[in-house]
Amino acid sequence: MTVPADVQTGFIKTGEISGQISTTVYSMYIDDEEATYEWGVQAIDNGKRGGAFTLSRFDPSGSSVEEYMLPGVRIYGANGKLHYHVNESTTLTVMDETGTTISHMTVDDSGTIDIPRCGVYLIKADIGHKTQTFKVVL
């Protein structure tokens, strides 16, 4: 998708921000593992002024991390606790919004993890070489 902005200055080239560029979630299907992908993101303020672009590249052939949807893994938040249910031995790493690890443990069934305060948490579930990351808001 091309955004109507000048890559060098960050200024938006249109007076209106369409629904096409106002969302904050995008996904990308990688169909060619021999290619290098590049994308950029840009913050746009209420005055329709864009900030500098942040660019990133991804080479699927050089990546050693694979992310999967792990069947049998459920993670959710309720009553100030993080609840989990796993069907097999799973390593859980809980991080807060700053990236600080709150908890790191291997679990085999169902249970809860006490969370020190309300906020946004990322929970990485690892089973062997397979990984899935969950976002939980408490």
C-alpha positions in Angstrom: 0.0 0.0 0.0 1.3 3.4 -0.8 0.6 6.3 1.5 0.4 9.8 0.0 3.4 11.2 1.8 6.8 12.5 0.9 9.4 9.9 2.2 12.1 12.6 2.7 10.1 15.2 4.6 7.2 13.2 6.1 4.7 15.7 4.9 1.3 14.2 3.8 0.6 15.0 0.1 -3.2 15.2 0.6 -5.5 17.3 2.8 -7.6 14.4 4.0 -6.6 11.2 5.8 -8.6 8.3 4.4 -9.8 5.3 6.3 -7.2 3.4 4.4 -4.3 5.0 6.4 -6.0 5.6 9.7 -6.0 2.1 11.0 -3.1 0.9 13.2 -3.1 -2.8 12.4 -1.8 -4.3 9.1 -0.6 -7.8 8.2 1.5 -8.9 5.3 1.6 -12.3 3.6 5.1 -13.4 2.6 4.8 -15.5 -0.5 8.4 -15.4 -1.7 11.0 -16.5 0.8 13.8 -15.5 -1.7 12.8 -11.8 -1.6 13.7 -9.0 0.8 10.7 -7.0 2.0 10.8 -3.4 3.1 8.1 -1.3 4.7 7.8 2.0 6.5 5.6 3.4 9.2 4.8 7.0 10.0 2.9 8.8 12.8 0.4 11.4 11.7 -0.7 14.1 14.2 -4.2 15.7 14.4 -2.8 18.6 12.3 -2.3 16.1 9.4 1.5 16.5 9.7 3.5 13.3 9.3 6.6 12.6 11.3 9.7 10.9 9.8 9.3 7.5 8.3 10.8 4.5 10.1 11.9 1.9 7.6 12.4 -1.8 8.2 13.5 -4.7 6.1 12.8 -8.4 6.5 14.6 -11.3 4.8 12.5 -14.5 5.4 15.4 -16.7 4.2 17.7 -15.3 6.9 15.2 -15.4 9.8 15.6 -18.0 12.4 12.4 -17.1 14.3 9.1 -18.6 13.2 5.8 -17.6 14.7 2.9 -20.0 14.6 -0.6 -20.2 16.0 0.0 -22.8 18.7 -3.0 -25.1 19.0 -4.0 -25.9 22.6 -2.6 -22.6 24.0 -5.0 -20.1 25.5 -3.9 -17.0 27.3 -6.3 -14.3 28.7 -6.6 -11.8 31.5 -9.3 -11.5 34.1 -9.5 -10.2 37.7 -6.0 -8.8 37.7 -4.5 -12.2 36.8 -3.1 -13.7 33.7 -4.8 -17.1 33.0 -3.3 -19.8 30.8 -4.2 -23.2 29.6 -1.7 -25.4 27.6 -2.0 -28.9 26.3 1.8 -29.6 26.5 4.9 -28.2 28.2 5.1 -24.6 27.3 7.5 -21.8 28.3 5.7 -18.5 29.0 7.5 -15.2 29.1 5.4 -12.2 30.4 6.7 -8.7 29.5 5.2 -5.3 30.3 4.9 -2.4 27.9 8.5 -1.4 28.4 9.8 -4.9 27.5 10.7 -5.8 31.1 10.2 -9.4 31.9 7.6 -9.9 34.7 7.6 -13.7 34.7 9.4 -16.5 32.9 8.2 -20.1 33.6 7.5 -23.5 32.1 4.0 -24.7 32.6 2.2 -28.0 31.7 -1.5 -27.4 32.4 -3.7 -24.6 33.5 -3.1 -21.8 36.0 -2.7 -18.1 36.8 0.1 -15.6 37.1 -0.4 -12.6 39.4 0.2 -9.3 37.6 1.5 -6.4 39.7 -0.7 -3.7 38.1 -3.2 -3.0 35.3 -1.7 -2.4 31.9 -0.7 -4.0 28.6 1.3 -7.2 28.6 2.9 -9.4 26.0 3.1 -13.1 26.6 5.4 -15.2 24.5 4.5 -18.9 24.5 7.3 -21.3 23.3 6.9 -25.0 22.5 10.1 -26.3 21.1 11.0 -24.1 18.1 7.4 -22.8 17.7 6.5 -19.4 19.2 3.2 -17.4 19.5 2.9 -14.0 21.1 -0.3 -12.9 22.9 -1.3 -9.3 23.9 -3.3 -9.0 27.0 -4.8 -5.9 28.5 -5.6 -6.0 32.2 
